[in-house]
């Protein structure tokens, strides 16, 4: 499946719990996936270890929203094996222009050292991918994103497939039918990804302390 694929069709598929992937960056074909076990993360409740809190307390990193969407997608695709091919890159850009795709960038000074991007529909955030050029940058992106999604009214954080890294941050796997129920409820919520600015790292740490 690739011919006739549009951003609108992609959004309709996500609303049904289905998402596309390619076999490789060089492959032209896209395929639909709907895992039997779906990965999710707790909105506003990712696990932040003591060591990560200490790290953030003494780092000068900052996070931005939608500041370099293309750079984040490129960072996510810059690996030996990736499911992000040329058709998906074009679709993500279309969705970004439509306001249904967003990025979170982690910066050290002006350098882009990590980040993640995903799609939004109602109160659902569909995380697509993340990358890290420095140790802990992907964890920082997850922590900032967790806070941001909660502040903006999201109720579902879909990660497609579960993995050990996400599990260490509080991620878990739920059956397909439970995911569909959660998705249907989230789609009825009018969340707005751009409703709030991101806190700086010290404000983020204070928020984590208050909610843990």
Secondary structure, 3 states (H helix, E strand, C coil): CCCCCCHHHHHHHHHCCCEEECCCCCCCCCEEECCCEEEEECCCCCCCCHHHHHHHHCCCCEEEECCCHHHHHHHHHCCCCCCCCHHHHHHHHHHHHHCCEEEEEEEECCEEEEEEEEEEECCEEEEEEEEECCCCHHHHHHHHHHHHHHHCCCCEEEEECCCHHHHHCCCEEEEHHHHHHHHHHHHCCCCCCCCCCCCCHHHHHHHHHHHC
